[in-house]
């Protein structure tokens, strides 16, 4: 009766939230990639090993912001798929998109591009930090810090990407099979 209008409004709000999160993921990654490129070109121009640590940190920041926003978007998409698209009477965007992804020859939907580009920038910063180590003050120390940060980021980002690829979005929501219900306050009994 009146719940269909609320259901439609919730669906529209959740779809808008998912779009906003995907947009945020794309812009944070793009902004961090541009900032990394600017920092990298500045470090190359000044031949400074110390500035290359900022390149690794900036690439890691962009990657993790992208990863967090995409995880949140997948969580919203899983909720929409489980609670709004299971009855087959309304919109079916996420359900049909998942079915399309299962077809043979469909493109892989994992997000490996930010991972590869972030680690490529990080690797380039590590190599350049050691190339510029002799020419800059405390170059070996900064090269060591850049190497440690780059290796730590590479290991952790690869682990997080593998974990993110294996997460099922809707399965966590399927565990909540019981519908929402009102919880009555606990009544105190007089002794």
PyMOL commands that set and color helices and strands:
alter all, ss='L'
color gray80, all
select helices_A, chain A and resi 3-46+51-83+93-101+112-131+139-166+171-174
alter helices_A, ss='H'
color red, helices_A
deselect
rebuild
show_as cartoon
